[in-house]
Amino acid sequence: GGTLKGRRVKTCRDNSTRPLLSRLRKSLFDVIGERIKGLSFLDLYAGSGAVGIEALSRGARRAVFVEKDPLAARVIEENIASCKLFSQVKIWRKNVLAFLPILLEGEKFDFIFIAPPYYKKMQNKTLDIIEEVEINKATIIVQYSPHENINFTRRNMGIVKQKEYGDTILTFLEGI
């Protein structure tokens, strides 16, 4: 959707990432709606970068991608180049769990998207890190399988919406 609608986004060929299907991306941004315009988007475990690119396409001011896999990070760079979005992005080739506390100490984000590889159990650890910093009124979106046990009981954020699509759940949390 958005200004880049119809443009194909490259994905990683080795199945090291789990790209969010286009219909799920559409649903995610239908929930976010016009609120994305002019705001910042953090794409954690970014894979191909498709979700952050969609955020930019729908009006986000900037997107930051964090992806440790070198192949996936290269795919993000190629996708950003083909969409001519370099002035609006920063790509970090870092381990999310190690780098996130440093990143969040220096920057605030309006939207944070968390989509680690299935069954790696990194959602809870990522939410633990986010819980330790001042997130203000950020919207956090967590992608996971119904078979994964995610702890959404948090002192400074609460669930505002949850959508299930087959074997994928998107849970939206906001700072309280």
C-alpha positions in Angstrom: 0.0 0.0 0.0 0.9 3.7 0.0 3.2 5.4 -2.4 5.2 2.2 -3.2 2.1 0.1 -3.8 2.7 -2.7 -6.3 6.5 -2.6 -5.9 8.1 -6.0 -5.3 10.3 -6.4 -2.2 13.1 -8.9 -2.4 13.2 -11.5 0.4 15.9 -13.8 1.7 16.2 -17.0 -0.3 17.5 -19.1 2.6 14.4 -19.0 4.8 16.4 -17.4 7.6 13.6 -14.8 7.9 9.8 -14.9 8.0 8.4 -12.2 5.8 5.1 -10.9 6.8 2.6 -11.8 4.0 1.3 -8.8 2.1 -2.2 -9.3 3.3 -1.0 -9.2 6.9 1.1 -6.1 6.3 -2.0 -4.5 4.9 -4.0 -5.5 7.9 -1.3 -4.2 10.3 -1.3 -0.8 8.6 -5.1 -0.8 8.4 -5.0 -0.9 12.2 -2.3 1.8 12.4 -4.1 3.9 9.8 -3.2 7.6 9.3 -1.4 7.7 12.6 1.9 6.6 10.8 2.1 9.9 8.9 5.2 11.9 9.8 6.2 9.5 12.6 9.2 7.1 13.2 9.1 3.3 12.8 11.6 0.8 14.3 11.7 -2.5 12.5 13.3 -5.1 14.8 14.5 -8.5 13.4 13.8 -6.7 10.1 14.4 -9.6 7.7 13.8 -8.1 4.2 12.7 -4.8 5.6 9.2 -5.1 4.0 7.4 -3.8 7.1 9.5 -0.8 7.6 9.4 0.0 3.9 5.6 -0.3 4.0 5.6 2.2 6.9 7.6 4.7 4.8 5.3 4.1 1.8 2.3 4.9 4.0 3.9 8.2 5.3 6.3 7.5 8.1 9.0 10.2 8.4 11.8 7.7 9.0 12.4 4.0 9.6 15.2 2.3 11.5 16.0 -1.4 10.7 17.8 -3.7 13.0 18.9 -7.1 11.6 21.9 -9.1 12.5 21.9 -11.6 9.6 24.3 -10.2 7.0 22.4 -11.7 4.0 19.1 -10.2 5.3 20.7 -6.8 6.0 22.1 -6.8 2.4 18.6 -7.5 1.1 17.2 -4.6 3.2 19.9 -2.3 1.6 18.9 -3.5 -1.9 15.2 -3.0 -1.2 15.9 0.5 0.2 18.0 1.3 -2.9 15.4 0.1 -5.3 12.8 2.2 -3.6 15.1 5.3 -3.3 14.5 5.7 0.4 18.1 6.1 1.8 17.5 9.6 3.2 14.7 8.3 5.4 16.4 5.1 6.8 19.1 3.8 9.1 20.1 0.1 8.9 21.9 -1.4 11.8 23.6 -4.8 11.4 23.4 -5.7 15.0 22.0 -8.3 17.4 18.7 -6.8 18.6 18.9 -7.9 22.2 22.4 -6.5 22.6 21.9 -3.3 20.7 18.3 -2.3 21.6 19.1 -0.8 25.0 21.7 1.4 23.4 19.4 2.4 20.5 16.4 3.2 22.8 18.6 5.3 25.1 19.4 7.6 22.3 16.2 7.6 20.2 12.5 7.5 20.7 10.2 5.8 18.3 6.5 6.1 17.7 6.1 2.5 16.4 8.2 -0.5 17.2 7.6 -3.7 15.2 8.9 -7.0 16.8 9.1 -10.1 14.5 11.9 -12.4 15.4 12.2 -15.8 13.7 9.5 -18.2 14.9 10.2 -20.3 18.1 13.4 -18.3 19.0 11.6 -17.0 22.1 13.0 -13.5 21.6 9.8 -11.6 21.9 9.7 -11.7 25.7 13.3 -10.7 26.0 12.7 -7.8 23.6 9.7 -6.7 25.5 11.7 -6.9 28.7 14.2 -4.4 27.2 11.5 -2.1 25.9 9.8 -2.2 29.3 13.0 -0.9 31.0 13.1 2.4 29.0 10.7 5.3 28.8 8.5 4.4 25.7 6.1 7.3 26.1 3.1 6.6 23.9 4.8 4.3 21.5 2.8 1.6 19.7 4.5 -1.8 19.9 3.4 -4.5 17.5 4.5 -8.1 18.2 4.3 -10.8 15.5 4.2 -14.4 16.8 2.7 -17.9 16.4 -0.2 -19.0 18.6 2.2 -21.8 19.7 4.5 -19.3 21.3 4.0 -18.1 24.9 4.4 -14.4 25.1 4.1 -12.4 28.4 2.1 -9.3 27.7 1.7 -8.4 31.4 3.9 -5.3 31.5 4.1 -2.4 34.0 4.2 0.4 31.4 2.3 -0.9 28.4 -0.9 -2.7 27.7 -2.7 -4.6 24.9 -4.9 -2.4 22.8 -5.7 -4.8 19.9 -5.0 -8.4 18.9 -5.5 -9.9 15.5 -5.1 -13.6 14.5 -4.5 -14.7 11.0 -4.0 -18.4 10.7 -0.6 -19.2 12.2 0.3 -15.6 12.9 -0.9 -13.2 15.6 -0.3 -9.5 15.7 -0.6 -7.9 19.2 -0.6 -4.1 19.5 0.5 -2.6 22.8 0.7 1.0 23.8 2.5 2.8 26.6 0.4 3.6 29.6 
